[in-house]
């Protein structure tokens, strides 16, 4: 015999999905308030924590996306013409 309780019927797909959907909804509500904003160390604009700054492309004081270099290239090509 079984040593632990055993369900008498199979759990339906609808009941299972309802249970997990309720969990997802609670998690979404909890995570929606958890967006952390910080000031960018380079430009001072607000950016998400642990992400690249959208306006300047810097992360932890380093130019990650190369936006500054691209802007300088455009300036030098305009001056050269």
mmCIF file of the N, C-alpha and C atoms, coordinates in Angstrom:
data_MODEL
# 
_entry.id   MODEL 
# 
loop_
_atom_site.group_PDB 
_atom_site.id 
_atom_site.type_symbol 
_atom_site.label_atom_id 
_atom_site.label_alt_id 
_atom_site.label_comp_id 
_atom_site.label_asym_id 
_atom_site.label_entity_id 
_atom_site.label_seq_id 
_atom_site.pdbx_PDB_ins_code 
_atom_site.Cartn_x 
_atom_site.Cartn_y 
_atom_site.Cartn_z 
_atom_site.occupancy 
_atom_site.B_iso_or_equiv 
_atom_site.pdbx_formal_charge 
_atom_site.auth_seq_id 
_atom_site.auth_comp_id 
_atom_site.auth_asym_id 
_atom_site.auth_atom_id 
_atom_site.pdbx_PDB_model_num 
ATOM 1   N N  . UNK A 1 1  ? 0.834  -1.191 0.000   1.00 0.00 ? 1  UNK A N  1 
ATOM 2   C CA . UNK A 1 1  ? 0.000  0.000  0.000   1.00 0.00 ? 1  UNK A CA 1 
ATOM 3   C C  . UNK A 1 1  ? 0.880  1.257  0.000   1.00 0.00 ? 1  UNK A C  1 
ATOM 4   N N  . UNK A 1 2  ? 0.248  2.331  -0.453  1.00 0.00 ? 2  UNK A N  1 
ATOM 5   C CA . UNK A 1 2  ? 0.968  3.594  -0.522  1.00 0.00 ? 2  UNK A CA 1 
ATOM 6   C C  . UNK A 1 2  ? 1.164  4.174  0.868   1.00 0.00 ? 2  UNK A C  1 
ATOM 7   N N  . UNK A 1 3  ? 2.332  4.760  1.092   1.00 0.00 ? 3  UNK A N  1 
ATOM 8   C CA . UNK A 1 3  ? 2.643  5.318  2.402   1.00 0.00 ? 3  UNK A CA 1 
ATOM 9   C C  . UNK A 1 3  ? 2.271  6.789  2.501   1.00 0.00 ? 3  UNK A C  1 
ATOM 10  N N  . UNK A 1 4  ? 1.830  7.370  1.423   1.00 0.00 ? 4  UNK A N  1 
ATOM 11  C CA . UNK A 1 4  ? 1.438  8.779  1.450   1.00 0.00 ? 4  UNK A CA 1 
ATOM 12  C C  . UNK A 1 4  ? 0.111  8.927  0.717   1.00 0.00 ? 4  UNK A C  1 
ATOM 13  N N  . UNK A 1 5  ? -0.576 10.061 0.919   1.00 0.00 ? 5  UNK A N  1 
ATOM 14  C CA . UNK A 1 5  ? -1.870 10.232 0.262   1.00 0.00 ? 5  UNK A CA 1 
ATOM 15  C C  . UNK A 1 5  ? -1.725 10.292 -1.262  1.00 0.00 ? 5  UNK A C  1 
ATOM 16  N N  . UNK A 1 6  ? -2.638 9.638  -1.930  1.00 0.00 ? 6  UNK A N  1 
ATOM 17  C CA . UNK A 1 6  ? -2.629 9.575  -3.382  1.00 0.00 ? 6  UNK A CA 1 
ATOM 18  C C  . UNK A 1 6  ? -3.938 10.181 -3.884  1.00 0.00 ? 6  UNK A C  1 
ATOM 19  N N  . UNK A 1 7  ? -3.897 11.056 -4.887  1.00 0.00 ? 7  UNK A N  1 
ATOM 20  C CA . UNK A 1 7  ? -5.139 11.640 -5.391  1.00 0.00 ? 7  UNK A CA 1 
ATOM 21  C C  . UNK A 1 7  ? -6.032 10.579 -6.020  1.00 0.00 ? 7  UNK A C  1 
ATOM 22  N N  . UNK A 1 8  ? -7.336 10.733 -5.812  1.00 0.00 ? 8  UNK A N  1 
ATOM 23  C CA . UNK A 1 8  ? -8.273 9.742  -6.336  1.00 0.00 ? 8  UNK A CA 1 
ATOM 24  C C  . UNK A 1 8  ? -8.543 9.955  -7.819  1.00 0.00 ? 8  UNK A C  1 
ATOM 25  N N  . UNK A 1 9  ? -8.407 11.204 -8.280  1.00 0.00 ? 9  UNK A N  1 
ATOM 26  C CA . UNK A 1 9  ? -8.673 11.491 -9.686  1.00 0.00 ? 9  UNK A CA 1 
ATOM 27  C C  . UNK A 1 9  ? -7.534 12.318 -10.250 1.00 0.00 ? 9  UNK A C  1 
ATOM 28  N N  . UNK A 1 10 ? -7.428 12.282 -11.579 1.00 0.00 ? 10 UNK A N  1 
ATOM 29  C CA . UNK A 1 10 ? -6.423 13.078 -12.267 1.00 0.00 ? 10 UNK A CA 1 
ATOM 30  C C  . UNK A 1 10 ? -6.795 14.555 -12.182 1.00 0.00 ? 10 UNK A C  1 
ATOM 31  N N  . UNK A 1 11 ? -5.818 15.410 -11.956 1.00 0.00 ? 11 UNK A N  1 
ATOM 32  C CA . UNK A 1 11 ? -6.061 16.846 -11.961 1.00 0.00 ? 11 UNK A CA 1 
ATOM 33  C C  . UNK A 1 11 ? -6.237 17.300 -13.401 1.00 0.00 ? 11 UNK A C  1 
ATOM 34  N N  . UNK A 1 12 ? -7.338 17.956 -13.685 1.00 0.00 ? 12 UNK A N  1 
ATOM 35  C CA . UNK A 1 12 ? -7.631 18.352 -15.058 1.00 0.00 ? 12 UNK A CA 1 
ATOM 36  C C  . UNK A 1 12 ? -6.672 19.448 -15.524 1.00 0.00 ? 12 UNK A C  1 
ATOM 37  N N  . UNK A 1 13 ? -6.564 19.593 -16.843 1.00 0.00 ? 13 UNK A N  1 
ATOM 38  C CA . UNK A 1 13 ? -5.678 20.604 -17.419 1.00 0.00 ? 13 UNK A CA 1 
ATOM 39  C C  . UNK A 1 13 ? -6.144 22.009 -17.062 1.00 0.00 ? 13 UNK A C  1 
ATOM 40  N N  . UNK A 1 14 ? -7.449 22.195 -17.031 1.00 0.00 ? 14 UNK A N  1 
ATOM 41  C CA . UNK A 1 14 ? -7.988 23.513 -16.686 1.00 0.00 ? 14 UNK A CA 1 
ATOM 42  C C  . UNK A 1 14 ? -7.658 23.913 -15.261 1.00 0.00 ? 14 UNK A C  1 
ATOM 43  N N  . UNK A 1 15 ? -7.784 22.975 -14.348 1.00 0.00 ? 15 UNK A N  1 
ATOM 44  C CA . UNK A 1 15 ? -7.483 23.266 -12.948 1.00 0.00 ? 15 UNK A CA 1 
ATOM 45  C C  . UNK A 1 15 ? -5.995 23.558 -12.766 1.00 0.00 ? 15 UNK A C  1 
ATOM 46  N N  . UNK A 1 16 ? -5.159 22.782 -13.450 1.00 0.00 ? 16 UNK A N  1 
ATOM 47  C CA . UNK A 1 16 ? -3.714 23.000 -13.360 1.00 0.00 ? 16 UNK A CA 1 
ATOM 48  C C  . UNK A 1 16 ? -3.339 24.361 -13.918 1.00 0.00 ? 16 UNK A C  1 
ATOM 49  N N  . UNK A 1 17 ? -3.878 24.692 -15.092 1.00 0.00 ? 17 UNK A N  1 
ATOM 50  C CA . UNK A 1 17 ? -3.522 25.968 -15.712 1.00 0.00 ? 17 UNK A CA 1 
ATOM 51  C C  . UNK A 1 17 ? -4.048 27.148 -14.907 1.00 0.00 ? 17 UNK A C  1 
ATOM 52  N N  . UNK A 1 18 ? -5.216 26.992 -14.272 1.00 0.00 ? 18 UNK A N  1 
ATOM 53  C CA . UNK A 1 18 ? -5.749 28.061 -13.414 1.00 0.00 ? 18 UNK A CA 1 
ATOM 54  C C  . UNK A 1 18 ? -4.825 28.305 -12.233 1.00 0.00 ? 18 UNK A C  1 
ATOM 55  N N  . UNK A 1 19 ? -4.324 27.237 -11.652 1.00 0.00 ? 19 UNK A N  1 
ATOM 56  C CA . UNK A 1 19 ? -3.443 27.376 -10.498 1.00 0.00 ? 19 UNK A CA 1 
ATOM 57  C C  . UNK A 1 19 ? -2.155 28.108 -10.889 1.00 0.00 ? 19 UNK A C  1 
ATOM 58  N N  . UNK A 1 20 ? -1.556 27.722 -12.008 1.00 0.00 ? 20 UNK A N  1 
ATOM 59  C CA . UNK A 1 20 ? -0.314 28.358 -12.428 1.00 0.00 ? 20 UNK A CA 1 
ATOM 60  C C  . UNK A 1 20 ? -0.546 29.773 -12.934 1.00 0.00 ? 20 UNK A C  1 
ATOM 61  N N  . UNK A 1 21 ? -1.696 30.034 -13.530 1.00 0.00 ? 21 UNK A N  1 
ATOM 62  C CA . UNK A 1 21 ? -2.000 31.393 -13.985 1.00 0.00 ? 21 UNK A CA 1 
ATOM 63  C C  . UNK A 1 21 ? -2.131 32.336 -12.798 1.00 0.00 ? 21 UNK A C  1 
ATOM 64  N N  . UNK A 1 22 ? -2.727 31.855 -11.714 1.00 0.00 ? 22 UNK A N  1 
ATOM 65  C CA . UNK A 1 22 ? -2.840 32.680 -10.508 1.00 0.00 ? 22 UNK A CA 1 
ATOM 66  C C  . UNK A 1 22 ? -1.449 32.990 -9.951  1.00 0.00 ? 22 UNK A C  1 
ATOM 67  N N  . UNK A 1 23 ? -0.561 32.010 -10.001 1.00 0.00 ? 23 UNK A N  1 
ATOM 68  C CA . UNK A 1 23 ? 0.816  32.235 -9.536  1.00 0.00 ? 23 UNK A CA 1 
ATOM 69  C C  . UNK A 1 23 ? 1.514  33.263 -10.421 1.00 0.00 ? 23 UNK A C  1 
ATOM 70  N N  . UNK A 1 24 ? 1.334  33.159 -11.743 1.00 0.00 ? 24 UNK A N  1 
ATOM 71  C CA . UNK A 1 24 ? 1.949  34.111 -12.658 1.00 0.00 ? 24 UNK A CA 1 
ATOM 72  C C  . UNK A 1 24 ? 1.440  35.522 -12.422 1.00 0.00 ? 24 UNK A C  1 
ATOM 73  N N  . UNK A 1 25 ? 0.145  35.659 -12.187 1.00 0.00 ? 25 UNK A N  1 
ATOM 74  C CA . UNK A 1 25 ? -0.416 36.986 -11.950 1.00 0.00 ? 25 UNK A CA 1 
ATOM 75  C C  . UNK A 1 25 ? 0.164  37.610 -10.686 1.00 0.00 ? 25 UNK A C  1 
ATOM 76  N N  . UNK A 1 26 ? 0.291  36.819 -9.627  1.00 0.00 ? 26 UNK A N  1 
ATOM 77  C CA . UNK A 1 26 ? 0.886  37.341 -8.388  1.00 0.00 ? 26 UNK A CA 1 
ATOM 78  C C  . UNK A 1 26 ? 2.340  37.741 -8.610  1.00 0.00 ? 26 UNK A C  1 
ATOM 79  N N  . UNK A 1 27 ? 3.075  36.937 -9.373  1.00 0.00 ? 27 UNK A N  1 
ATOM 80  C CA . UNK A 1 27 ? 4.483  37.240 -9.644  1.00 0.00 ? 27 UNK A CA 1 
ATOM 81  C C  . UNK A 1 27 ? 4.613  38.508 -10.486 1.00 0.00 ? 27 UNK A C  1 
ATOM 82  N N  . UNK A 1 28 ? 3.733  38.687 -11.483 1.00 0.00 ? 28 UNK A N  1 
ATOM 83  C CA . UNK A 1 28 ? 3.778  39.884 -12.319 1.00 0.00 ? 28 UNK A CA 1 
ATOM 84  C C  . UNK A 1 28 ? 3.538  41.144 -11.494 1.00 0.00 ? 28 UNK A C  1 
ATOM 85  N N  . UNK A 1 29 ? 2.568  41.082 -10.610 1.00 0.00 ? 29 UNK A N  1 
ATOM 86  C CA . UNK A 1 29 ? 2.261  42.242 -9.771  1.00 0.00 ? 29 UNK A CA 1 
ATOM 87  C C  . UNK A 1 29 ? 3.445  42.554 -8.862  1.00 0.00 ? 29 UNK A C  1 
ATOM 88  N N  . UNK A 1 30 ? 4.061  41.516 -8.312  1.00 0.00 ? 30 UNK A N  1 
ATOM 89  C CA . UNK A 1 30 ? 5.197  41.703 -7.418  1.00 0.00 ? 30 UNK A CA 1 
ATOM 90  C C  . UNK A 1 30 ? 6.400  42.275 -8.165  1.00 0.00 ? 30 UNK A C  1 
ATOM 91  N N  . UNK A 1 31 ? 6.642  41.803 -9.389  1.00 0.00 ? 31 UNK A N  1 
ATOM 92  C CA . UNK A 1 31 ? 7.803  42.253 -10.145 1.00 0.00 ? 31 UNK A CA 1 
ATOM 93  C C  . UNK A 1 31 ? 7.594  43.591 -10.828 1.00 0.00 ? 31 UNK A C  1 
ATOM 94  N N  . UNK A 1 32 ? 6.351  43.982 -11.046 1.00 0.00 ? 32 UNK A N  1 
ATOM 95  C CA . UNK A 1 32 ? 6.087  45.265 -11.690 1.00 0.00 ? 32 UNK A CA 1 
ATOM 96  C C  . UNK A 1 32 ? 6.552  46.419 -10.825 1.00 0.00 ? 32 UNK A C  1 
ATOM 97  N N  . UNK A 1 33 ? 6.501  46.257 -9.526  1.00 0.00 ? 33 UNK A N  1 
ATOM 98  C CA . UNK A 1 33 ? 6.935  47.307 -8.614  1.00 0.00 ? 33 UNK A CA 1 
ATOM 99  C C  . UNK A 1 33 ? 8.424  47.241 -8.327  1.00 0.00 ? 33 UNK A C  1 
ATOM 100 N N  . UNK A 1 34 ? 9.121  46.227 -8.847  1.00 0.00 ? 34 UNK A N  1 
ATOM 101 C CA . UNK A 1 34 ? 10.513 45.998 -8.481  1.00 0.00 ? 34 UNK A CA 1 
ATOM 102 C C  . UNK A 1 34 ? 11.504 46.616 -9.456  1.00 0.00 ? 34 UNK A C  1 
ATOM 103 N N  . UNK A 1 35 ? 11.073 47.483 -10.365 1.00 0.00 ? 35 UNK A N  1 
ATOM 104 C CA . UNK A 1 35 ? 11.995 48.102 -11.305 1.00 0.00 ? 35 UNK A CA 1 
ATOM 105 C C  . UNK A 1 35 ? 12.800 49.150 -10.557 1.00 0.00 ? 35 UNK A C  1 
ATOM 106 N N  . UNK A 1 36 ? 14.119 48.939 -10.504 1.00 0.00 ? 36 UNK A N  1 
ATOM 107 C CA . UNK A 1 36 ? 14.997 49.855 -9.779  1.00 0.00 ? 36 UNK A CA 1 
ATOM 108 C C  . UNK A 1 36 ? 15.633 50.828 -10.756 1.00 0.00 ? 36 UNK A C  1 
ATOM 109 N N  . UNK A 1 37 ? 15.465 52.115 -10.496 1.00 0.00 ? 37 UNK A N  1 
ATOM 110 C CA . UNK A 1 37 ? 16.086 53.142 -11.312 1.00 0.00 ? 37 UNK A CA 1 
ATOM 111 C C  . UNK A 1 37 ? 17.239 53.757 -10.544 1.00 0.00 ? 37 UNK A C  1 
ATOM 112 N N  . UNK A 1 38 ? 18.300 54.100 -11.274 1.00 0.00 ? 38 UNK A N  1 
ATOM 113 C CA . UNK A 1 38 ? 19.452 54.757 -10.677 1.00 0.00 ? 38 UNK A CA 1 
ATOM 114 C C  . UNK A 1 38 ? 19.902 55.861 -11.616 1.00 0.00 ? 38 UNK A C  1 
ATOM 115 N N  . UNK A 1 39 ? 20.771 56.733 -11.143 1.00 0.00 ? 39 UNK A N  1 
ATOM 116 C CA . UNK A 1 39 ? 21.306 57.788 -11.997 1.00 0.00 ? 39 UNK A CA 1 
ATOM 117 C C  . UNK A 1 39 ? 22.541 57.264 -12.715 1.00 0.00 ? 39 UNK A C  1 
ATOM 118 N N  . UNK A 1 40 ? 22.634 57.579 -13.986 1.00 0.00 ? 40 UNK A N  1 
ATOM 119 C CA . UNK A 1 40 ? 23.802 57.179 -14.772 1.00 0.00 ? 40 UNK A CA 1 
ATOM 120 C C  . UNK A 1 40 ? 25.015 57.961 -14.276 1.00 0.00 ? 40 UNK A C  1 
ATOM 121 N N  . UNK A 1 41 ? 26.145 57.276 -14.121 1.00 0.00 ? 41 UNK A N  1 
ATOM 122 C CA . UNK A 1 41 ? 27.346 57.946 -13.624 1.00 0.00 ? 41 UNK A CA 1 
ATOM 123 C C  . UNK A 1 41 ? 27.945 58.871 -14.675 1.00 0.00 ? 41 UNK A C  1 
ATOM 124 N N  . UNK A 1 42 ? 27.608 58.660 -15.936 1.00 0.00 ? 42 UNK A N  1 
ATOM 125 C CA . UNK A 1 42 ? 28.189 59.473 -17.008 1.00 0.00 ? 42 UNK A CA 1 
ATOM 126 C C  . UNK A 1 42 ? 27.330 60.697 -17.325 1.00 0.00 ? 42 UNK A C  1 
ATOM 127 N N  . UNK A 1 43 ? 26.051 60.479 -17.635 1.00 0.00 ? 43 UNK A N  1 
ATOM 128 C CA . UNK A 1 43 ? 25.214 61.596 -18.093 1.00 0.00 ? 43 UNK A CA 1 
ATOM 129 C C  . UNK A 1 43 ? 24.235 62.090 -17.030 1.00 0.00 ? 43 UNK A C  1 
ATOM 130 N N  . UNK A 1 44 ? 24.004 61.316 -15.973 1.00 0.00 ? 44 UNK A N  1 
ATOM 131 C CA . UNK A 1 44 ? 23.096 61.734 -14.922 1.00 0.00 ? 44 UNK A CA 1 
ATOM 132 C C  . UNK A 1 44 ? 21.641 61.431 -15.190 1.00 0.00 ? 44 UNK A C  1 
ATOM 133 N N  . UNK A 1 45 ? 21.352 60.827 -16.318 1.00 0.00 ? 45 UNK A N  1 
ATOM 134 C CA . UNK A 1 45 ? 19.987 60.461 -16.668 1.00 0.00 ? 45 UNK A CA 1 
ATOM 135 C C  . UNK A 1 45 ? 19.586 59.214 -15.872 1.00 0.00 ? 45 UNK A C  1 
ATOM 136 N N  . UNK A 1 46 ? 18.293 59.010 -15.653 1.00 0.00 ? 46 UNK A N  1 
ATOM 137 C CA . UNK A 1 46 ? 17.856 57.833 -14.916 1.00 0.00 ? 46 UNK A CA 1 
ATOM 138 C C  . UNK A 1 46 ? 17.915 56.608 -15.826 1.00 0.00 ? 46 UNK A C  1 
ATOM 139 N N  . UNK A 1 47 ? 18.422 55.501 -15.276 1.00 0.00 ? 47 UNK A N  1 
ATOM 140 C CA . UNK A 1 47 ? 18.554 54.254 -16.032 1.00 0.00 ? 47 UNK A CA 1 
ATOM 141 C C  . UNK A 1 47 ? 18.243 53.105 -15.100 1.00 0.00 ? 47 UNK A C  1 
ATOM 142 N N  . UNK A 1 48 ? 17.884 51.952 -15.679 1.00 0.00 ? 48 UNK A N  1 
ATOM 143 C CA . UNK A 1 48 ? 17.614 50.775 -14.864 1.00 0.00 ? 48 UNK A CA 1 
ATOM 144 C C  . UNK A 1 48 ? 18.908 50.274 -14.242 1.00 0.00 ? 48 UNK A C  1 
ATOM 145 N N  . UNK A 1 49 ? 18.808 49.728 -13.047 1.00 0.00 ? 49 UNK A N  1 
ATOM 146 C CA . UNK A 1 49 ? 19.985 49.207 -12.356 1.00 0.00 ? 49 UNK A CA 1 
ATOM 147 C C  . UNK A 1 49 ? 20.514 47.991 -13.109 1.00 0.00 ? 49 UNK A C  1 
ATOM 148 N N  . UNK A 1 50 ? 21.826 47.880 -13.214 1.00 0.00 ? 50 UNK A N  1 
ATOM 149 C CA . UNK A 1 50 ? 22.522 46.762 -13.856 1.00 0.00 ? 50 UNK A CA 1 
ATOM 150 C C  . UNK A 1 50 ? 22.206 46.653 -15.341 1.00 0.00 ? 50 UNK A C  1 
ATOM 151 N N  . UNK A 1 51 ? 21.906 47.783 -15.991 1.00 0.00 ? 51 UNK A N  1 
ATOM 152 C CA . UNK A 1 51 ? 21.645 47.807 -17.421 1.00 0.00 ? 51 UNK A CA 1 
ATOM 153 C C  . UNK A 1 51 ? 22.410 48.976 -18.040 1.00 0.00 ? 51 UNK A C  1 
ATOM 154 N N  . UNK A 1 52 ? 22.583 48.922 -19.345 1.00 0.00 ? 52 UNK A N  1 
ATOM 155 C CA . UNK A 1 52 ? 23.239 50.001 -20.070 1.00 0.00 ? 52 UNK A CA 1 
ATOM 156 C C  . UNK A 1 52 ? 22.318 51.215 -20.090 1.00 0.00 ? 52 UNK A C  1 
ATOM 157 N N  . UNK A 1 53 ? 22.906 52.389 -19.945 1.00 0.00 ? 53 UNK A N  1 
ATOM 158 C CA . UNK A 1 53 ? 22.128 53.631 -20.016 1.00 0.00 ? 53 UNK A CA 1 
ATOM 159 C C  . UNK A 1 53 ? 21.607 53.796 -21.439 1.00 0.00 ? 53 UNK A C  1 
ATOM 160 N N  . UNK A 1 54 ? 20.313 54.070 -21.579 1.00 0.00 ? 54 UNK A N  1 
ATOM 161 C CA . UNK A 1 54 ? 19.696 54.192 -22.898 1.00 0.00 ? 54 UNK A CA 1 
ATOM 162 C C  . UNK A 1 54 ? 20.176 55.439 -23.641 1.00 0.00 ? 54 UNK A C  1 
ATOM 163 N N  . UNK A 1 55 ? 20.488 56.502 -22.916 1.00 0.00 ? 55 UNK A N  1 
ATOM 164 C CA . UNK A 1 55 ? 20.809 57.759 -23.584 1.00 0.00 ? 55 UNK A CA 1 
ATOM 165 C C  . UNK A 1 55 ? 22.273 57.848 -24.017 1.00 0.00 ? 55 UNK A C  1 
ATOM 166 N N  . UNK A 1 56 ? 23.216 57.362 -23.194 1.00 0.00 ? 56 UNK A N  1 
ATOM 167 C CA . UNK A 1 56 ? 24.632 57.537 -23.547 1.00 0.00 ? 56 UNK A CA 1 
ATOM 168 C C  . UNK A 1 56 ? 25.353 56.231 -23.861 1.00 0.00 ? 56 UNK A C  1 
ATOM 169 N N  . UNK A 1 57 ? 24.810 55.075 -23.475 1.00 0.00 ? 57 UNK A N  1 
ATOM 170 C CA . UNK A 1 57 ? 25.443 53.795 -23.800 1.00 0.00 ? 57 UNK A CA 1 
ATOM 171 C C  . UNK A 1 57 ? 26.541 53.385 -22.847 1.00 0.00 ? 57 UNK A C  1 
ATOM 172 N N  . UNK A 1 58 ? 26.626 54.037 -21.673 1.00 0.00 ? 58 UNK A N  1 
ATOM 173 C CA . UNK A 1 58 ? 27.653 53.694 -20.699 1.00 0.00 ? 58 UNK A CA 1 
ATOM 174 C C  . UNK A 1 58 ? 27.114 52.710 -19.674 1.00 0.00 ? 58 UNK A C  1 
ATOM 175 N N  . UNK A 1 59 ? 28.004 51.852 -19.161 1.00 0.00 ? 59 UNK A N  1 
ATOM 176 C CA . UNK A 1 59 ? 27.672 50.943 -18.059 1.00 0.00 ? 59 UNK A CA 1 
ATOM 177 C C  . UNK A 1 59 ? 28.879 50.859 -17.150 1.00 0.00 ? 59 UNK A C  1 
ATOM 178 N N  . UNK A 1 60 ? 28.704 51.210 -15.906 1.00 0.00 ? 60 UNK A N  1 
ATOM 179 C CA . UNK A 1 60 ? 29.761 51.212 -14.887 1.00 0.00 ? 60 UNK A CA 1 
ATOM 180 C C  . UNK A 1 60 ? 30.977 52.019 -15.329 1.00 0.00 ? 60 UNK A C  1 
ATOM 181 N N  . UNK A 1 61 ? 30.715 53.173 -15.940 1.00 0.00 ? 61 UNK A N  1 
ATOM 182 C CA . UNK A 1 61 ? 31.789 54.077 -16.325 1.00 0.00 ? 61 UNK A CA 1 
ATOM 183 C C  . UNK A 1 61 ? 32.491 53.735 -17.625 1.00 0.00 ? 61 UNK A C  1 
ATOM 184 N N  . UNK A 1 62 ? 32.027 52.727 -18.353 1.00 0.00 ? 62 UNK A N  1 
ATOM 185 C CA . UNK A 1 62 ? 32.664 52.330 -19.607 1.00 0.00 ? 62 UNK A CA 1 
ATOM 186 C C  . UNK A 1 62 ? 31.678 52.481 -20.761 1.00 0.00 ? 62 UNK A C  1 
ATOM 187 N N  . UNK A 1 63 ? 32.198 52.895 -21.912 1.00 0.00 ? 63 UNK A N  1 
ATOM 188 C CA . UNK A 1 63 ? 31.369 53.052 -23.109 1.00 0.00 ? 63 UNK A CA 1 
ATOM 189 C C  . UNK A 1 63 ? 31.166 51.674 -23.728 1.00 0.00 ? 63 UNK A C  1 
ATOM 190 N N  . UNK A 1 64 ? 30.024 51.076 -23.469 1.00 0.00 ? 64 UNK A N  1 
ATOM 191 C CA . UNK A 1 64 ? 29.767 49.708 -23.899 1.00 0.00 ? 64 UNK A CA 1 
ATOM 192 C C  . UNK A 1 64 ? 29.288 49.666 -25.340 1.00 0.00 ? 64 UNK A C  1 
ATOM 193 N N  . UNK A 1 65 ? 28.396 50.549 -25.707 1.00 0.00 ? 65 UNK A N  1 
ATOM 194 C CA . UNK A 1 65 ? 27.811 50.513 -27.041 1.00 0.00 ? 65 UNK A CA 1 
ATOM 195 C C  . UNK A 1 65 ? 28.614 51.297 -28.069 1.00 0.00 ? 65 UNK A C  1 
ATOM 196 N N  . UNK A 1 66 ? 29.562 52.092 -27.629 1.00 0.00 ? 66 UNK A N  1 
ATOM 197 C CA . UNK A 1 66 ? 30.372 52.864 -28.574 1.00 0.00 ? 66 UNK A CA 1 
ATOM 198 C C  . UNK A 1 66 ? 29.647 54.058 -29.154 1.00 0.00 ? 66 UNK A C  1 
ATOM 199 N N  . UNK A 1 67 ? 28.639 54.568 -28.468 1.00 0.00 ? 67 UNK A N  1 
ATOM 200 C CA . UNK A 1 67 ? 27.891 55.711 -28.986 1.00 0.00 ? 67 UNK A CA 1 
ATOM 201 C C  . UNK A 1 67 ? 28.756 56.964 -29.044 1.00 0.00 ? 67 UNK A C  1 
ATOM 202 N N  . UNK A 1 68 ? 29.666 57.118 -28.083 1.00 0.00 ? 68 UNK A N  1 
ATOM 203 C CA . UNK A 1 68 ? 30.519 58.302 -28.058 1.00 0.00 ? 68 UNK A CA 1 
ATOM 204 C C  . UNK A 1 68 ? 31.471 58.269 -29.243 1.00 0.00 ? 68 UNK A C  1 
ATOM 205 N N  . UNK A 1 69 ? 32.040 57.101 -29.526 1.00 0.00 ? 69 UNK A N  1 
ATOM 206 C CA . UNK A 1 69 ? 32.961 56.977 -30.654 1.00 0.00 ? 69 UNK A CA 1 
ATOM 207 C C  . UNK A 1 69 ? 32.244 57.239 -31.975 1.00 0.00 ? 69 UNK A C  1 
ATOM 208 N N  . UNK A 1 70 ? 31.024 56.728 -32.119 1.00 0.00 ? 70 UNK A N  1 
ATOM 209 C CA . UNK A 1 70 ? 30.265 56.949 -33.343 1.00 0.00 ? 70 UNK A CA 1 
ATOM 210 C C  . UNK A 1 70 ? 29.935 58.424 -33.519 1.00 0.00 ? 70 UNK A C  1 
ATOM 211 N N  . UNK A 1 71 ? 29.616 59.106 -32.428 1.00 0.00 ? 71 UNK A N  1 
ATOM 212 C CA . UNK A 1 71 ? 29.305 60.531 -32.508 1.00 0.00 ? 71 UNK A CA 1 
ATOM 213 C C  . UNK A 1 71 ? 30.547 61.324 -32.895 1.00 0.00 ? 71 UNK A C  1 
ATOM 214 N N  . UNK A 1 72 ? 31.702 60.937 -32.354 1.00 0.00 ? 72 UNK A N  1 
ATOM 215 C CA . UNK A 1 72 ? 32.948 61.633 -32.701 1.00 0.00 ? 72 UNK A CA 1 
ATOM 216 C C  . UNK A 1 72 ? 33.313 61.390 -34.161 1.00 0.00 ? 72 UNK A C  1 
ATOM 217 N N  . UNK A 1 73 ? 33.067 60.182 -34.699 1.00 0.00 ? 73 UNK A N  1 
ATOM 218 C CA . UNK A 1 73 ? 33.337 59.904 -36.099 1.00 0.00 ? 73 UNK A CA 1 
ATOM 219 C C  . UNK A 1 73 ? 32.488 60.786 -36.998 1.00 0.00 ? 73 UNK A C  1 
ATOM 220 N N  . UNK A 1 74 ? 31.224 60.974 -36.640 1.00 0.00 ? 74 UNK A N  1 
ATOM 221 C CA . UNK A 1 74 ? 30.348 61.818 -37.434 1.00 0.00 ? 74 UNK A CA 1 
ATOM 222 C C  . UNK A 1 74 ? 30.843 63.261 -37.437 1.00 0.00 ? 74 UNK A C  1 
ATOM 223 N N  . UNK A 1 75 ? 31.308 63.723 -36.290 1.00 0.00 ? 75 UNK A N  1 
ATOM 224 C CA . UNK A 1 75 ? 31.790 65.103 -36.190 1.00 0.00 ? 75 UNK A CA 1 
ATOM 225 C C  . UNK A 1 75 ? 33.027 65.280 -37.056 1.00 0.00 ? 75 UNK A C  1 
ATOM 226 N N  . UNK A 1 76 ? 33.954 64.317 -37.018 1.00 0.00 ? 76 UNK A N  1 
ATOM 227 C CA . UNK A 1 76 ? 35.180 64.453 -37.802 1.00 0.00 ? 76 UNK A CA 1 
ATOM 228 C C  . UNK A 1 76 ? 34.891 64.367 -39.296 1.00 0.00 ? 76 UNK A C  1 
ATOM 229 N N  . UNK A 1 77 ? 33.956 63.543 -39.720 1.00 0.00 ? 77 UNK A N  1 
ATOM 230 C CA . UNK A 1 77 ? 33.633 63.452 -41.140 1.00 0.00 ? 77 UNK A CA 1 
ATOM 231 C C  . UNK A 1 77 ? 32.933 64.728 -41.625 1.00 0.00 ? 77 UNK A C  1 
ATOM 232 N N  . UNK A 1 78 ? 32.147 65.341 -40.791 1.00 0.00 ? 78 UNK A N  1 
ATOM 233 C CA . UNK A 1 78 ? 31.483 66.587 -41.181 1.00 0.00 ? 78 UNK A CA 1 
ATOM 234 C C  . UNK A 1 78 ? 32.515 67.697 -41.318 1.00 0.00 ? 78 UNK A C  1 
ATOM 235 N N  . UNK A 1 79 ? 33.468 67.753 -40.382 1.00 0.00 ? 79 UNK A N  1 
ATOM 236 C CA . UNK A 1 79 ? 34.515 68.780 -40.449 1.00 0.00 ? 79 UNK A CA 1 
ATOM 237 C C  . UNK A 1 79 ? 35.415 68.576 -41.657 1.00 0.00 ? 79 UNK A C  1 
ATOM 238 N N  . UNK A 1 80 ? 35.645 67.336 -42.040 1.00 0.00 ? 80 UNK A N  1 
ATOM 239 C CA . UNK A 1 80 ? 36.539 67.054 -43.156 1.00 0.00 ? 80 UNK A CA 1 
ATOM 240 C C  . UNK A 1 80 ? 35.932 67.470 -44.485 1.00 0.00 ? 80 UNK A C  1 
ATOM 241 N N  . UNK A 1 81 ? 34.626 67.437 -44.592 1.00 0.00 ? 81 UNK A N  1 
ATOM 242 C CA . UNK A 1 81 ? 33.978 67.803 -45.861 1.00 0.00 ? 81 UNK A CA 1 
ATOM 243 C C  . UNK A 1 81 ? 34.060 69.269 -46.045 1.00 0.00 ? 81 UNK A C  1 
# 
